[in-house]
C-alpha cells in the first residue's frame, strides 16, 4: 500500500493535500482496498460550507456504500468531474486522478487533528 508522506490523514481514512488555504481531499489507498471495486461516487456538498467530520458524500462499491467525512472545516469549491464517468479512478489512482473534492479551509487548526503518514499507518495496523 501507498502512504504519501506529504499528505495528512483522518481516522476515517480520508487524505488531505494542502495548497495555501485550499485542501484537496480523497480516500486513502487502504480505504479503497477495503471497499473493493468502486462503482459510484456521489458528492452531495458542492458549494456548501461544512464543519469538520460532516458527511460530504458517499462512495458506492460493489458490496457496500460508505459515507465520506470531511476532515477539515470549509466550503466545498469543486468536485472531481472525472469521477462521474470513471469512479474506478479512486481504486486505480487514489492520490492522483481519484481525488474527490477541493475545499477552501475555514479553520487551519483542523489540520492539527490529522495524522502524518507514519501515524496513519500505525492507526490502520500496517
C-alpha positions in Angstrom: 0.0 0.0 0.0 1.0 3.6 -0.6 1.0 6.3 2.0 2.5 9.6 0.6 4.3 11.5 3.3 3.3 14.9 2.1 -0.4 14.2 2.9 -2.3 14.3 6.1 -4.8 11.5 7.0 -8.0 11.3 9.1 -9.2 8.4 11.3 -12.0 7.9 8.8 -9.4 7.3 6.0 -9.6 10.5 4.0 -6.4 12.2 2.9 -5.7 15.9 2.7 -3.3 17.8 0.5 -2.9 21.4 1.4 -2.1 24.2 -1.1 -2.4 27.6 0.5 -5.9 27.7 2.0 -7.3 25.0 -0.4 -7.3 21.3 0.6 -7.7 18.5 -1.9 -9.4 15.5 -0.3 -9.8 11.9 -1.3 -9.8 8.5 0.4 -6.6 6.5 1.2 -5.2 3.6 -0.6 -6.1 1.5 2.4 -9.7 2.7 2.3 -10.2 2.0 -1.4 -8.7 -1.5 -0.9 -11.1 -2.2 2.0 -14.1 -1.0 -0.1 -13.3 -3.0 -3.2 -14.3 -2.0 -6.7 -15.8 1.5 -6.6 -18.7 1.9 -9.0 -20.2 5.3 -8.0 -19.1 8.5 -6.1 -21.8 10.9 -5.0 -20.7 14.3 -3.8 -23.7 16.0 -2.1 -22.0 19.1 -0.7 -21.0 21.2 -3.7 -20.9 24.9 -2.7 -21.7 24.1 0.9 -19.8 25.2 4.0 -19.3 22.1 6.2 -17.9 21.5 9.7 -15.1 19.1 10.3 -16.3 15.4 10.2 -19.6 16.3 8.4 -20.7 13.9 5.6 -19.8 15.4 2.1 -20.9 12.5 0.0 -20.9 8.7 -0.4 -18.9 6.2 -2.3 -20.5 3.0 -3.6 -18.6 -0.2 -4.1 -19.9 -3.5 -5.5 -20.8 -4.7 -2.0 -21.3 -1.6 0.2 -22.0 2.1 0.4 -19.8 4.3 2.7 -20.2 7.9 3.8 -17.4 10.3 3.1 -16.4 12.6 6.0 -14.8 16.0 5.5 -11.6 16.0 7.6 -11.4 19.8 7.8 -14.0 22.7 8.1 -14.6 24.7 4.9 -16.5 25.4 1.7 -16.6 22.7 -1.0 -15.3 24.5 -4.1 -15.0 21.8 -6.6 -15.7 18.1 -7.1 -13.6 15.8 -9.4 -15.6 15.8 -12.7 -13.7 12.7 -13.9 -15.3 10.5 -11.2 -18.8 10.8 -12.8 -17.6 8.7 -15.8 -14.7 6.9 -14.1 -15.4 6.2 -10.4 -12.8 3.4 -10.6 -10.1 6.2 -10.6 -10.5 6.1 -6.8 -9.2 2.5 -6.9 -6.5 2.9 -9.6 -5.1 6.4 -8.6 -6.5 7.3 -5.1 -3.9 10.1 -4.5 -3.9 11.5 -8.1 -6.8 11.4 -10.5 -9.0 9.8 -7.9 -9.3 12.9 -5.7 -12.8 13.8 -4.7 -13.2 17.4 -3.6 -11.4 20.7 -3.2 -12.3 22.7 -0.1 -11.5 26.3 0.9 -10.4 25.8 4.5 -12.1 27.9 7.2 -10.1 26.7 10.2 -6.5 25.9 9.7 -6.3 24.5 13.2 -8.3 21.4 11.9 -5.1 20.3 10.3 -3.6 19.7 13.7 -6.0 16.9 14.3 -4.9 14.9 11.3 -2.2 12.2 11.2 1.0 12.2 9.3 1.8 9.1 7.1 3.6 7.1 9.9 0.9 7.7 12.5 -1.8 6.8 10.0 0.0 3.5 9.1 0.1 2.7 12.9 -3.6 3.6 13.1 -4.5 1.0 10.5 -2.1 -1.6 11.7 0.5 -1.8 8.9 
